[in-house]
C-alpha cells in the first residue's frame, strides 16, 4: 500500500517539476528582446514614413531589421540599439520624440492648447450669459404697460396666427 502512494506522490512531483520548467522557459522567452520590439520604436527611412515594424520595403526596411537582429545577437539591449540608430540617423528616426529638451514641447503643447481652449470657451460663455441674460429687471416686458383689453386682443391675434400655419 505504501509503494502505491509513494509512486503517486512521485508522479505529482514529476508533473510539478515539468510545469515549473515549462513556465521558466516561457518567462525567459518572454523576457528576451526581439527585433519587433525595437522596430516598432523606429520610423522607416525608405520614404514611406511607416513604423519600421510594419514596413516591408526591401530598400531600407529589410536591411535595417537585419541590422537590429545583429545588434540584439551581439548582446545589446533595446536602449543601446535605439541609441545606435539615433547616432546614425538622428532623432528623426524615432517613432516618438524623446521626452526631454525642445522635444518636450511636442508632448506638452497639445494638452496646453486643449486646456487654453477650454478656459477660453468658459470665459466666453460667462461673458455672453452675463451680457445676454434672460432679461433685466429694469426693462419692461413685452406685455407691460398694456391694458387688459389690449393684452386679450394681442393673445387672440397670436392664436389666430398660429392656427393659420400649415404644418
Secondary structure as the mmCIF struct_conf table of DSSP 4:
data_model
#
loop_
_struct_conf.conf_type_id
_struct_conf.id
_struct_conf.beg_label_comp_id
_struct_conf.beg_label_asym_id
_struct_conf.beg_label_seq_id
_struct_conf.end_label_comp_id
_struct_conf.end_label_asym_id
_struct_conf.end_label_seq_id
HELX_RH_AL_P HELX_RH_AL_P1 UNK A 2 UNK A 31
BEND BEND1 UNK A 32 UNK A 32
HELX_RH_AL_P HELX_RH_AL_P2 UNK A 35 UNK A 39
TURN_TY1_P TURN_TY1_P1 UNK A 40 UNK A 41
STRN STRN1 UNK A 42 UNK A 43
BEND BEND2 UNK A 45 UNK A 48
STRN STRN2 UNK A 51 UNK A 51
TURN_TY1_P TURN_TY1_P2 UNK A 52 UNK A 54
TURN_TY1_P TURN_TY1_P3 UNK A 58 UNK A 60
HELX_RH_AL_P HELX_RH_AL_P3 UNK A 61 UNK A 73
TURN_TY1_P TURN_TY1_P4 UNK A 74 UNK A 75
HELX_RH_AL_P HELX_RH_AL_P4 UNK A 78 UNK A 89
HELX_RH_3T_P HELX_RH_3T_P1 UNK A 91 UNK A 93
STRN STRN3 UNK A 94 UNK A 94
BEND BEND3 UNK A 95 UNK A 96
BEND BEND4 UNK A 99 UNK A 100
HELX_RH_3T_P HELX_RH_3T_P2 UNK A 101 UNK A 103
HELX_RH_AL_P HELX_RH_AL_P5 UNK A 104 UNK A 131
TURN_TY1_P TURN_TY1_P5 UNK A 132 UNK A 132
BEND BEND5 UNK A 134 UNK A 134
TURN_TY1_P TURN_TY1_P6 UNK A 137 UNK A 138
BEND BEND6 UNK A 139 UNK A 139
TURN_TY1_P TURN_TY1_P7 UNK A 142 UNK A 145
HELX_RH_AL_P HELX_RH_AL_P6 UNK A 148 UNK A 164
#
